[in-house]
Amino acid sequence: MSDCQGLGDCDDTRMQRIYEYLDGALTREDITEIKNHLDDCPECTEQYDLECVIRNMVKRSCTESAPDNLKNAILDRIHAIRPVEA
């Protein structure tokens, strides 16, 4: 049984460890501990799954490129407000 089962949400420290797990910043022993906790704790598993979705969306959006017409419109606005350099 999870150490947070029946106690409501896990504390911020536990969630920080889950973020470190997702970042690959834990030792093998810590990874095993977090995996075991996620197996037993539906609340943390839900937060873990949500964080995975968010990270995947951010990762995917970082690879997308803005359309050329948007880039040109932004550059035109910058040039319109920037003083002309001599």
C-alpha atoms as an extended CHARMM CRD file, in Angstrom:
* protein
*
        86  EXT
         1         1  MET       CA              0.0000000000        0.0000000000        0.0000000000  PROA      1               0.0000000000
         2         2  SER       CA              1.2450000000        3.4870000000       -0.8070000000  PROA      2               0.0000000000
         3         3  ASP       CA              2.4930000000        5.7560000000        1.9280000000  PROA      3               0.0000000000
         4         4  CYS       CA              0.0010000000        8.3740000000        0.7590000000  PROA      4               0.0000000000
         5         5  GLN       CA             -2.9350000000        6.0420000000        0.1130000000  PROA      5               0.0000000000
         6         6  GLY       CA             -5.9180000000        7.3150000000        2.0100000000  PROA      6               0.0000000000
         7         7  LEU       CA             -4.0800000000       10.4590000000        3.1000000000  PROA      7               0.0000000000
         8         8  GLY       CA             -5.1240000000       12.6170000000        0.1670000000  PROA      8               0.0000000000
         9         9  ASP       CA             -2.5870000000       14.0590000000       -2.2050000000  PROA      9               0.0000000000
        10        10  CYS       CA              1.1080000000       13.3210000000       -1.8320000000  PROA      10              0.0000000000
        11        11  ASP       CA              3.1710000000       16.1950000000       -0.5450000000  PROA      11              0.0000000000
        12        12  ASP       CA              5.2510000000       18.5330000000       -2.6770000000  PROA      12              0.0000000000
        13        13  THR       CA              8.4150000000       16.6220000000       -1.8570000000  PROA      13              0.0000000000
        14        14  ARG       CA              7.0370000000       13.4220000000       -3.3980000000  PROA      14              0.0000000000
        15        15  MET       CA              5.9090000000       15.3210000000       -6.5010000000  PROA      15              0.0000000000
        16        16  GLN       CA              9.3510000000       16.9230000000       -6.7900000000  PROA      16              0.0000000000
        17        17  ARG       CA             10.8670000000       13.4270000000       -6.7980000000  PROA      17              0.0000000000
        18        18  ILE       CA              8.4710000000       12.4270000000       -9.5880000000  PROA      18              0.0000000000
        19        19  TYR       CA              9.6010000000       15.4570000000      -11.6230000000  PROA      19              0.0000000000
        20        20  GLU       CA             13.2160000000       14.4310000000      -11.0410000000  PROA      20              0.0000000000
        21        21  TYR       CA             12.2750000000       10.9220000000      -12.1940000000  PROA      21              0.0000000000
        22        22  LEU       CA             10.8440000000       12.3510000000      -15.4090000000  PROA      22              0.0000000000
        23        23  ASP       CA             13.9870000000       14.4450000000      -15.8810000000  PROA      23              0.0000000000
        24        24  GLY       CA             16.2180000000       11.3830000000      -15.4880000000  PROA      24              0.0000000000
        25        25  ALA       CA             17.9260000000       12.9480000000      -12.4780000000  PROA      25              0.0000000000
        26        26  LEU       CA             17.6580000000       10.0530000000      -10.0010000000  PROA      26              0.0000000000
        27        27  THR       CA             19.8750000000        7.1730000000       -8.9870000000  PROA      27              0.0000000000
        28        28  ARG       CA             18.8530000000        3.6190000000       -9.8860000000  PROA      28              0.0000000000
        29        29  GLU       CA             17.6580000000        3.0440000000       -6.3320000000  PROA      29              0.0000000000
        30        30  ASP       CA             15.5430000000        6.1970000000       -6.3950000000  PROA      30              0.0000000000
        31        31  ILE       CA             14.1040000000        5.2420000000       -9.7850000000  PROA      31              0.0000000000
        32        32  THR       CA             13.0220000000        1.8960000000       -8.3680000000  PROA      32              0.0000000000
        33        33  GLU       CA             11.4570000000        3.6250000000       -5.3690000000  PROA      33              0.0000000000
        34        34  ILE       CA              9.4860000000        6.0520000000       -7.5460000000  PROA      34              0.0000000000
        35        35  LYS       CA              8.3550000000        3.2810000000       -9.9300000000  PROA      35              0.0000000000
        36        36  ASN       CA              7.1120000000        1.2460000000       -6.9750000000  PROA      36              0.0000000000
        37        37  HSD       CA              5.3330000000        4.2630000000       -5.5590000000  PROA      37              0.0000000000
        38        38  LEU       CA              3.6440000000        4.9910000000       -8.8860000000  PROA      38              0.0000000000
        39        39  ASP       CA              2.5010000000        1.3600000000       -9.0580000000  PROA      39              0.0000000000
        40        40  ASP       CA              0.7430000000        1.7640000000       -5.7020000000  PROA      40              0.0000000000
        41        41  CYS       CA             -0.4760000000        5.3550000000       -5.7140000000  PROA      41              0.0000000000
        42        42  PRO       CA             -3.2550000000        6.3340000000       -8.1390000000  PROA      42              0.0000000000
        43        43  GLU       CA             -3.0230000000       10.0060000000       -7.1440000000  PROA      43              0.0000000000
        44        44  CYS       CA              0.6590000000       10.2390000000       -8.0440000000  PROA      44              0.0000000000
        45        45  THR       CA              0.1490000000        8.1450000000      -11.1730000000  PROA      45              0.0000000000
        46        46  GLU       CA             -2.5050000000       10.6090000000      -12.3220000000  PROA      46              0.0000000000
        47        47  GLN       CA             -0.1230000000       13.5330000000      -11.7470000000  PROA      47              0.0000000000
        48        48  TYR       CA              2.6940000000       11.6370000000      -13.4630000000  PROA      48              0.0000000000
        49        49  ASP       CA              0.4930000000       10.9340000000      -16.5060000000  PROA      49              0.0000000000
        50        50  LEU       CA             -0.5920000000       14.5850000000      -16.6740000000  PROA      50              0.0000000000
        51        51  GLU       CA              3.0160000000       15.7660000000      -16.4980000000  PROA      51              0.0000000000
        52        52  CYS       CA              3.9320000000       13.3500000000      -19.3220000000  PROA      52              0.0000000000
        53        53  VAL       CA              1.1660000000       14.7800000000      -21.5180000000  PROA      53              0.0000000000
        54        54  ILE       CA              2.2610000000       18.3560000000      -20.7900000000  PROA      54              0.0000000000
        55        55  ARG       CA              5.9140000000       17.5840000000      -21.5040000000  PROA      55              0.0000000000
        56        56  ASN       CA              5.0270000000       15.8430000000      -24.7680000000  PROA      56              0.0000000000
        57        57  MET       CA              2.9110000000       18.8030000000      -25.9000000000  PROA      57              0.0000000000
        58        58  VAL       CA              5.6870000000       21.2710000000      -25.0760000000  PROA      58              0.0000000000
        59        59  LYS       CA              8.2720000000       19.0840000000      -26.8000000000  PROA      59              0.0000000000
        60        60  ARG       CA              6.1090000000       18.7780000000      -29.9070000000  PROA      60              0.0000000000
        61        61  SER       CA              5.3610000000       22.5010000000      -30.0450000000  PROA      61              0.0000000000
        62        62  CYS       CA              9.0490000000       23.3400000000      -29.7860000000  PROA      62              0.0000000000
        63        63  THR       CA              9.7160000000       21.5100000000      -33.0420000000  PROA      63              0.0000000000
        64        64  GLU       CA              6.9900000000       23.3220000000      -34.9650000000  PROA      64              0.0000000000
        65        65  SER       CA              7.9800000000       26.3390000000      -37.0040000000  PROA      65              0.0000000000
        66        66  ALA       CA              5.9640000000       29.5280000000      -37.3210000000  PROA      66              0.0000000000
        67        67  PRO       CA              4.5110000000       30.1560000000      -40.7870000000  PROA      67              0.0000000000
        68        68  ASP       CA              6.5460000000       32.5060000000      -42.9770000000  PROA      68              0.0000000000
        69        69  ASN       CA              3.7260000000       35.0630000000      -43.1810000000  PROA      69              0.0000000000
        70        70  LEU       CA              3.6640000000       35.2780000000      -39.3580000000  PROA      70              0.0000000000
        71        71  LYS       CA              7.4390000000       35.6810000000      -39.1990000000  PROA      71              0.0000000000
        72        72  ASN       CA              7.3090000000       38.4180000000      -41.8440000000  PROA      72              0.0000000000
        73        73  ALA       CA              4.4770000000       40.2430000000      -40.0770000000  PROA      73              0.0000000000
        74        74  ILE       CA              6.4320000000       40.2310000000      -36.8080000000  PROA      74              0.0000000000
        75        75  LEU       CA              9.5840000000       41.4760000000      -38.5030000000  PROA      75              0.0000000000
        76        76  ASP       CA              7.6120000000       44.2180000000      -40.2660000000  PROA      76              0.0000000000
        77        77  ARG       CA              6.2040000000       45.3840000000      -36.8990000000  PROA      77              0.0000000000
        78        78  ILE       CA              9.6650000000       45.3560000000      -35.3170000000  PROA      78              0.0000000000
        79        79  HSD       CA             11.0990000000       47.3990000000      -38.1810000000  PROA      79              0.0000000000
        80        80  ALA       CA              8.1500000000       49.8240000000      -37.9620000000  PROA      80              0.0000000000
        81        81  ILE       CA              8.7350000000       50.6090000000      -34.2800000000  PROA      81              0.0000000000
        82        82  ARG       CA             12.5330000000       50.4050000000      -34.2320000000  PROA      82              0.0000000000
        83        83  PRO       CA             14.2890000000       53.7060000000      -34.8750000000  PROA      83              0.0000000000
        84        84  VAL       CA             16.2290000000       53.7760000000      -38.0960000000  PROA      84              0.0000000000
        85        85  GLU       CA             19.9300000000       53.2700000000      -37.4060000000  PROA      85              0.0000000000
        86        86  ALA       CA             22.2920000000       55.6400000000      -39.1750000000  PROA      86              0.0000000000
